[in-house]
């Protein structure tokens, strides 16, 4: 005769996972704290849920993976960066400088977590690729806010150049211990110099206005 299945006993974890959905910001902040102390590979989604004071069942519909949490953090940074317009009277170079530094200002409170992610993510190629794709969209939006045209083949090259610039400056920022981010600003200034030279060499760039150039 077939045995009757036992009804699972209620546990603290079960009751915890039945709570109302947590605040997105609380989950992201909990994840960043864990990334900073444990690293990417040693942190699980269940760990993040517990650190946020809830259960996995409550977090999963909102963030089904660690990558989703990190993409949520990037969306929060994008919102801060894109919230205010750039100086309409400035050059494209000046606007790019302003908006790039705005991004690093927004990232600064979580620099320890970003240092850990920069170390760990290359060991997780799938996650790194997903984050890189999301970062590309962020840079495209930053470019458009700065007055850089991103349409057509030339626009694709501009966005790729800005992605490369962001990676270059990010390396400087990760090691920048100065209060005023002087090292970061110097790297950004040098990178924009290189982009200006690249912009002048691109096919068709001379026929466009300064507002359409990537640097």
C-alpha positions as CSV (number, residue, x, y, z in Angstrom):
1,X,0.0,0.0,0.0
2,X,1.4,3.4,-0.9
3,X,2.5,5.5,2.0
4,X,1.0,8.9,2.6
5,X,3.4,11.7,2.2
6,X,4.1,13.6,5.3
7,X,3.2,17.2,5.4
8,X,6.4,19.3,5.9
9,X,6.8,21.0,9.2
10,X,6.8,24.8,9.2
11,X,10.3,26.1,9.9
12,X,11.7,29.5,10.5
13,X,13.0,29.6,6.9
14,X,9.5,28.8,5.6
15,X,7.9,31.5,7.7
16,X,10.6,34.0,6.7
17,X,10.2,33.3,3.0
18,X,6.5,34.1,3.3
19,X,7.1,37.7,4.2
20,X,6.1,40.5,2.0
21,X,8.4,41.4,-0.8
22,X,11.4,43.4,0.5
23,X,12.4,46.8,-0.8
24,X,14.6,46.5,-3.9
25,X,17.1,49.0,-2.5
26,X,17.5,46.9,0.7
27,X,18.3,43.8,-1.4
28,X,20.8,45.6,-3.5
29,X,22.5,47.1,-0.5
30,X,22.7,43.8,1.2
31,X,24.2,42.2,-1.9
32,X,26.9,45.0,-2.2
33,X,27.8,44.5,1.4
34,X,28.3,40.8,0.9
35,X,30.2,41.2,-2.3
36,X,32.6,43.6,-0.4
37,X,33.2,41.2,2.4
38,X,32.8,37.7,0.9
39,X,33.3,38.3,-2.8
40,X,31.1,37.4,-5.8
41,X,31.8,33.6,-5.8
42,X,31.2,33.1,-2.1
43,X,27.9,34.9,-2.0
44,X,24.6,33.2,-2.9
45,X,21.2,34.6,-3.7
46,X,20.0,33.0,-0.4
47,X,22.8,34.8,1.5
48,X,21.6,38.1,0.0
49,X,18.0,37.4,1.0
50,X,19.0,36.6,4.5
51,X,21.2,39.7,4.8
52,X,18.2,41.7,3.5
53,X,16.1,40.3,6.4
54,X,13.8,38.2,4.2
55,X,13.7,34.8,2.5
56,X,14.7,33.5,-0.9
57,X,11.0,33.1,-2.0
58,X,10.5,36.8,-1.4
59,X,13.6,37.9,-3.3
60,X,13.5,35.5,-6.2
61,X,10.6,37.1,-8.1
62,X,12.4,40.4,-7.9
63,X,15.9,39.2,-8.5
64,X,16.2,35.6,-9.8
65,X,20.0,35.6,-9.8
66,X,23.0,37.5,-8.4
67,X,23.5,38.9,-11.9
68,X,20.0,40.4,-11.7
69,X,20.8,42.0,-8.4
70,X,23.9,43.6,-9.9
71,X,22.0,44.8,-12.9
72,X,19.6,46.4,-10.5
73,X,22.4,48.2,-8.9
74,X,23.6,49.4,-12.3
75,X,20.1,50.7,-13.1
76,X,20.2,52.6,-9.8
77,X,23.5,54.2,-10.8
78,X,22.1,55.0,-14.3
79,X,19.2,56.8,-12.7
80,X,21.5,58.9,-10.6
81,X,23.8,59.7,-13.6
82,X,21.0,60.5,-16.1
83,X,18.8,62.4,-13.7
84,X,20.2,65.8,-14.4
85,X,21.0,67.4,-17.8
86,X,24.6,68.3,-18.7
87,X,25.8,71.8,-19.3
88,X,24.2,72.9,-22.6
89,X,26.9,75.5,-23.2
90,X,29.8,73.1,-22.7
91,X,31.6,71.2,-25.4
92,X,31.0,67.5,-26.0
93,X,34.3,66.8,-24.3
94,X,33.3,68.9,-21.2
95,X,29.9,67.1,-21.1
96,X,31.5,63.7,-21.3
97,X,33.9,64.6,-18.5
98,X,31.0,65.8,-16.4
99,X,28.8,62.8,-16.9
100,X,31.7,60.2,-16.4
101,X,32.7,61.9,-13.1
102,X,29.0,61.9,-12.1
103,X,29.0,58.1,-12.6
104,X,32.1,57.6,-10.5
105,X,30.7,59.9,-7.8
106,X,27.7,57.7,-7.7
107,X,29.8,54.5,-7.5
108,X,32.2,55.9,-4.8
109,X,30.2,54.8,-1.7
110,X,30.4,51.2,-3.0
111,X,34.1,51.2,-4.1
112,X,35.0,48.3,-1.9
113,X,32.3,46.1,-3.4
114,X,33.3,47.2,-6.9
115,X,37.0,46.3,-6.2
116,X,35.8,42.8,-5.2
117,X,33.7,42.5,-8.3
118,X,36.5,43.6,-10.5
119,X,38.6,40.8,-9.0
120,X,36.0,38.1,-9.1
121,X,33.8,38.6,-12.1
122,X,36.4,37.7,-14.7
123,X,36.3,34.2,-13.1
124,X,32.6,33.9,-14.0
125,X,32.5,34.5,-17.8
126,X,28.8,34.2,-18.2
127,X,28.1,36.7,-15.4
128,X,30.8,39.0,-16.7
129,X,29.3,38.9,-20.2
130,X,25.8,39.8,-18.9
131,X,27.2,42.7,-16.9
132,X,29.3,43.9,-19.9
133,X,26.2,44.0,-22.1
134,X,24.3,46.0,-19.5
135,X,27.2,48.4,-19.1
136,X,27.2,49.0,-22.9
137,X,23.6,50.2,-22.7
138,X,24.6,52.5,-19.8
139,X,27.4,54.0,-21.8
140,X,25.1,54.5,-24.8
141,X,22.6,56.5,-22.7
142,X,25.5,58.5,-21.2
143,X,26.7,59.3,-24.8
144,X,23.3,60.5,-25.9
145,X,23.0,62.7,-22.8
146,X,26.4,64.2,-23.6
147,X,25.3,65.0,-27.2
148,X,27.2,62.1,-28.9
149,X,25.4,60.6,-31.8
150,X,25.0,56.8,-31.4
151,X,23.2,55.9,-34.6
152,X,24.6,54.1,-37.6
153,X,28.0,52.3,-37.9
154,X,29.9,55.4,-36.8
155,X,27.7,55.7,-33.7
156,X,28.4,52.0,-32.8
157,X,32.2,52.8,-33.0
158,X,31.7,55.8,-30.7
159,X,29.9,53.7,-28.1
160,X,32.6,51.1,-28.2
161,X,35.2,53.8,-27.8
162,X,33.3,55.1,-24.7
163,X,33.1,51.6,-23.3
164,X,36.8,51.3,-23.6
165,X,37.3,54.7,-22.0
166,X,35.1,53.6,-19.1
167,X,37.2,50.5,-18.5
168,X,40.4,52.6,-18.6
169,X,39.1,55.1,-16.1
170,X,37.5,52.4,-13.9
171,X,40.9,50.8,-13.4
172,X,42.3,54.1,-12.2
173,X,39.3,54.7,-10.0
174,X,39.5,51.3,-8.3
175,X,43.0,52.3,-7.1
176,X,42.3,55.9,-6.4
177,X,42.6,56.6,-2.7
178,X,42.5,60.4,-3.0
179,X,39.6,62.3,-1.5
180,X,39.1,64.3,-4.6
181,X,39.5,61.4,-7.1
182,X,42.5,63.3,-8.7
183,X,43.9,60.1,-10.2
184,X,40.5,59.2,-11.7
185,X,40.1,62.7,-13.3
186,X,43.6,62.6,-14.7
187,X,42.9,59.2,-16.4
188,X,39.6,60.5,-17.7
189,X,41.3,63.6,-19.1
190,X,44.0,61.5,-20.8
191,X,41.4,59.1,-22.2
192,X,39.3,61.9,-23.6
193,X,42.4,63.3,-25.4
194,X,42.8,59.9,-27.1
195,X,39.2,59.8,-28.1
196,X,39.5,63.3,-29.6
197,X,42.3,62.0,-31.8
198,X,40.3,58.9,-32.7
199,X,37.2,61.0,-33.5
200,X,39.2,63.0,-36.1
201,X,40.5,59.9,-37.8
202,X,37.1,58.1,-38.1
203,X,35.6,58.1,-41.7
204,X,33.1,60.9,-42.1
205,X,33.9,62.5,-38.8
206,X,35.2,65.7,-40.3
207,X,31.9,66.3,-42.0
208,X,30.0,66.3,-38.7
209,X,29.7,69.0,-36.1
210,X,31.4,69.0,-32.8
211,X,28.2,68.0,-31.1
212,X,28.1,64.7,-33.1
213,X,31.7,63.8,-32.3
214,X,32.6,61.3,-29.5
215,X,35.1,63.5,-27.7
